[in-house]
Structures are given as structure tokens and as C-alpha cells.
């Protein structure tokens, strides 16, 4: 009789450490006590007793290891979050700071460096710091340099506006700083940093800027130098994963190295040792990114098993890599790149063979079937994560992966070889780098011209039903040994539950209005109001294009009108939106200018749009009437709304007569966008309901 599941013991420790870390993170995120972890104790105890009674020593050992790793993951996340929150410096204070540069990058607003080995005010400081540089910042500095400056230091928060500060948490970047003086620097050597900087200089000194940015991203995984529009095209097409140094890169590098060693007649053992060393060295040059380390560990496991004539199992290898990475830092569980990397490989392990076999049965050529099977199985694994983290998936990604990933893989192989040749033969550097530059520019142009943003699927996510999605996927994969009719029946039942949950989550009663309050850094405030007749976006005069773009993608919203709150120049906030809208309302001015071709700027104090009645109180305050609810919105220094049912404000001190008040910034006495993330309300027949993340901390208002 077949077992229900063919157990892979390596999966249990991986699942345990991931579960412990994930639960611990969710408890911290929702400000819940850690005693919620106590129910795990009797579960592990029951398993241990059961295996002792059955005298199953292997299962007993792995259960004990899993229990220990569960505790390690839970305590590790809690410790790192508490350490991040305990800072040595005071927020928004000035210090003389020194440290060692371990990363340097460029954004559209300028350069920045990240420092470790921090000293501030003459004392050593735990954690790292990101320093934003002016266009002229003093002496030259790069990775490995020791720098010092006098500037304003800000303390980072682990959670803000409903999002984890993931990048800073993972790198322990507890501070940000803006120099008030020129930077002084002293040369210091960093092997990985020197090689990374050398590759960057090699490309940007000898290639067109666009081709250099793409090439540098392919080689190191650093996408900071790619123009936003080009990067968005890769993301919307579902092919941005080519810039994440992972299985594709590691496999090509490993094959490249082993091919050279085979030519040199190096023995199998020596070849494996050298190849494994070089792929881990390459991950160091790329900054030891999680996807690169995961792929390197899996590659190393494969190489060792090949030497030992053992059978390679992808899921077991993935579990080992996952466990090792989690042991290094349990907070890696929150890395979206790591989640996507693991989910994609798991999807390939589960579905690749079945999908390829099905495609071959309908006479699809082998290479096309293999490429399509890899792409489709990876998308099955990553589908809910993409929806949850980015708010969209692209239906065009399957076709774009089939077409472009093989081309990019070939270009990367050529780029890898040409990089070493160009560094070695300096008189011919530009000529050599022209070889990969030409196809790189052609591929980039083709991807940008496709305009894959028109193929996005958005407006929903699985939320709490994500685990059910993965359970259904595992059942359908064939890894669970039950009859096909039962497998399909169970998967269909789970699919119905998931679909019902998603529909109920996004359902809006007839005649009701959905209201979403969002805030972000630098005074960005916006309120999205959706009715049966359309969607209106109310913004402050300093909107964040990133926040608004995320808000619209996550809610699949097409804007019918924009209402701007602010001072005399608030009309120019439209420039910062990053979206197109033909109807914009601004508080009445003496000189009603029309600065945007094709955009109708309407200067009225009272107006009705999408069935919502608006009335400006002053430039920064407005009242909206919908579904028998009056909503006051204030984005200024003073709340001028006298009375309303629901007040949404920046300032906490006010005389407004309101049934309920919520705020954009952090407060400890009311719902707010800083602590809870986007606040979702349903306004219906004179009643106000709160939904979404904030609903976990309250009920009917």
C-alpha cells in the first residue's frame, strides 16, 4: 500500500524553522503577545510521544530537530526585531559619524552609501546606517572606504504605514543620515567590494549607460542603476527575475567553470571543489543575496551527490538551502525576493515534469515544452506572493519568459566571458564589451516596446487564504498519493473556498462606498473613494507617486477624478502623481490657470463627482458626502472641518465634532495609517465599517 505522502525528512526542519519565524513575525507585526506560540508545545510533544511509542527513531530525531528549529526561528525573529528597535542614537539629532562603506548605489534622487562599524559622537553604535549624498559631497568614497561626516541622523522604524521596513530590517540598517558637512574619506580595501566596483566601472566607462545598467544588474543583481521606466517594463512582463542572481546565474556560472576545468583535464573531485568555491565567491561579489546563496547551496548539494553517485532530489535540496539561510538570519522569512525564489523552485519541483509531459503529448517541441513548463510551474508557485506583495501578475509573462529568458541566458553567458576578457585585455575593452552590449540593448528595447503593463491582472489577493492555495497546489501536483478524482475534488473545494473568500473580501454592497486612507513619508496623504459611479482620489499637495501607484494597483482602481488639498500652488501636485486623469479639482484661486494639456483643472468650492458631494472648507480641508455619511478630510496644519461623521486628519488636536476620527500619522489612541497601513472603510446606509488590516484590531466603529 502506498504511503499518503512520500516523506522527505529534510522538509520537516525547514517547515518548522519557517513556521516559527513566520508566526513570530506576525505576532510582532500585529502587536500580539508571544504566548500565542504556546499551542505549538503540545503538538510537538504529541508527535515525540507517538514516535517513541512506535519506536521510529528517524522520525523521532527529525521531530526533535524540528521542535528546536521552531523555537530558534521564533526567538530569532523576536530578538532581531527587539534589537532593531533598541537604538543608541536619538531621532532627528546631529552627530559626527564615521563608518565603513559596504554598499554604494544610485537612485533617481541621487547617490547613497551604507555604513557598518559605526561610531557616532565618539562611541560605537550597533547596527548600520544609510547616508544620502548631495551631488557634491566632498572626498571620493566607495565600497571599503572609511568615511566621516557631521549630519542629521534619523532612527528607522521596523514597521511603518502597514509595511515592514524589510530591506532595513534584513541589513540591520537602523539609521539614515543627511550630511551637513563635506565627507572625508580614507581608502580601505574590501575584496568583494573592490571586484563589484571594478565591474561597475568597467561597464559604465565602456558601454552606453542603459546597456551598462542592464549588464551590471545581470552580473551582480543590483538594479539601482536601471531607469525606472525600463525596470517597470521588465517587472510588468514578468521577466525581472533575470536580475535576481539565482538558479539561472549560478547554473550558468557553474557550467562555465566546469567546462573550462574539464578542458584543463582537472579531476572530478578537484573540479567540484573549485567550482563550488567559485560560485560561492561569485555570490560574495553579488553581496550574498538570499536568492544567490539559496541557488549556490542547491548547486553544491547537487555536485556532492553527483560525486557520491547519489540521487538528487530538488525538494530536499531546496529544504536544506532554506534551513541554512534561516539559521543565518531567521528574519530572512520576510524577504520578498527569498520568498519568490523558494516558491519558484518549489513550483518547478512540483509541477515541471507533469506540465512538460502534458505539453509533449500535444506535440509541442521538447525545448519549447521545457521552457514553458519551467515558466508556468514557477508562476504557479509565486502567483499568490506576487499578488500580495506587488498587487499584480502579468498574463503575458508566460510568453515573454519563453521568448526572452533563453535569449537573456545566452547574453549573460557571453557577458560573463567578455567581462573577464575585457578586464584582462584593456586595449580592447570597449570592443569586447560591445559584443554583449548590442544584444542587451536590442532585448531591452523589445521588452520596453511590448508595453506589458496592459497585460496586468490586479485588484485582488488571497490574503489569509494563501495557505489554502498552496495546499491545493500540492494536492494537484501529484505528490499526495490519493486517487485522481479525490485529488481533483479536494482541490476544487479549496478553490471554491478561496474564490469565495476573495469575492467577499472585495465585495461592495449596492449603494455603498469604499473608502481607503493611505499615508506615506514626507507628508504624502491620500484618500481613495469608490462608488458605483467611479473612483475619486483625494491627495495632499506632496503626494508620493510610489504610494499612490501601489494603492491603485492593489485595488485595481481607475481614477475618474482627482481632488487636491493644499496651498496656493497645490495645482502643481498633479505633476507628482505619476498617473493620468483628465478631471482635477482644486480650491478656488483668483487666477485659474490650466497648466496641463488635456487636463481640465476645475476651480470650484462645491461640486459633485461620481455621486459624491464635495465642499472645500479651505484649501487643505474638504467634506465629502456619500452613502449618508459625511467624511471630513484634512491635510493641513489646522483642522477646519467643524463637524462630520468620520474625520481623516494629519493633526491630532482639533475641535471637530465627529463620531470617529482616524489619522494619517502615528497616534496611540486611534486608528492610523502609520501603524495599521491602509485603512479600509465601507460606508453604507449611514453606517461605517472598517475592514482590512485594521479590522484585526477592532470591529464596528
RAQUIJO-V855140 format. One line per field, one symbol per residue. ss: DSSP state (@ for helix, = for strand, . for the rest). phi: phi as a letter, one per 20 degrees, with the letter a starting at -180 (. if undefined). psi: psi as a letter, one per 40 degrees, with the letter a starting at -180 (. if undefined). A space follows every 10 residues. Layout:
ss: ???
phi: ???
psi: ???
This chain:
ss: ....=...@@ @@@@@@@@@@ @@@@@@@@@. ...@@@@.@@ @@@@@@@@@@ @@@...@@@@ @@@@@@@@@@ @@@@@@@@@@ @@@@@..... ..======== =======..= ========== ..==...=== ==.....=.. .....===== =====...== ..==.@@@@@ @.=======. ..====.... @@@@@@@@@@ @@@@@@..@@ @@@@@@@@@@ .......@@@ @@@@@@...@ @@@...@@@@ @@@@@@@@@@ @@@....@@@ @@@@@@@@@@ @@@@@....@ @@@@@@@@@@ @@@@@@@... ...@@@@@@@ @@@@@@@@.@ @@@@.@@@@@ @@@@@@@@@@ @@@@@@@@@@ @....@@@@@ @@@@@@@@@@ @@@@@@@@@@ .===..@@@@ @@@@@@@@@@ @@@@@@@@@@ @@@@.@@@@@ @@@@@@@@@@ @@@@@@@@@@ .@@@@===.. ..@@@@@@@@ @@@@@@@..= ...@@@@@@@ @@@@@@@@@@ @@@@@@.... ..======== ...======= =..======. ....@@@@@@ @@@@...... ====.....@ @@@@@@.... ..====.... .........= ===..====. .=======.. ======..== ====...... ..=======. ......==== ===....... .=@@@@..== ====..==== =.@@@@@... .
phi: .fffcffdff ffffffffff fffffffffe ldfffffggf ffffffffff fffeleffff fffffffffg ffffffffff fffffedede flddbedcad fdbcbccfep ebcddclfcc mncfcfncbd dedffccoff bbgnfecbad aeddeedfcb lmcffggfff eleeccbcfd cfedccfcdc gfffffffff fgffeccggf fffffffffd neefefggff ffffffemdf ffeefbggff ffffffffff fffemfffff ffffffgfff fffffenlff fffgffffff fffffffele eecfffffff ffffffffbg fgfeffffgf fffffffffe dgffffffff fdmfggffff ffffffffff fegfffffed nacdfefgff ffeeffffff fffffgffff fffedffdgf ffffffffff ffffffffff lffededbnb belfeggfff fffffffnfd ecfgffffff ffffffffff fffffdfcff necdccdccb fmmfcbcddd cfeqcdddce ecfeffffff ffffdlddee bddddqefdf gffggefmcd beccdcggcf dffcedfnde eddcecacbl mdedbfebgd cbdddblmce deccddfcee febaecdcbe eeeadfecfb cccfefcdcb fbffednged cddblndddd cmffffdacf e
psi: hiidhghhdd dddddddddd ddddddddde fiieeeeded dddddddddd dddefgdddd dddddddddd dddddddddd dddddhieih hfiiihiiih heihihidea iiihiafihh feiihiaiih hhiidheaii iaheihiiih ahhihiidhh feiigddddd efgeiiihhe iihiihhihh dddddddddd ddddeeiidd ddddddddde ehedehiddd ddddddeeee eeehhadddd dddddddddd dddefhiddd dddddddddd dddddeefid dddddddddd dddddddefi hhhddddddd ddddddddhd eedehddddd dddddddddd eddddddddd dffhiddddd dddddddddd deddddddde eiiheedddd dddddddddd dddddddddd ddddgddedd ddeddddddd dddddddded feeeeihaei idbeeddddd ddddddeeeh giiddddddd dddddddddd dddddeihih eiihhhhiia ifehhihhhh adeahhhhii egihdddddd ddddefhhhd ihhhhaadfd dedddedeih hehhhiihid ggigehhehh hhgidhihhf ehhihhdade hihhhiffhh hhhhfaehhe hdiidhhhid hdhiehhidi hiidihieei iidddeahhh ihhhfeihih aaddddeabh .
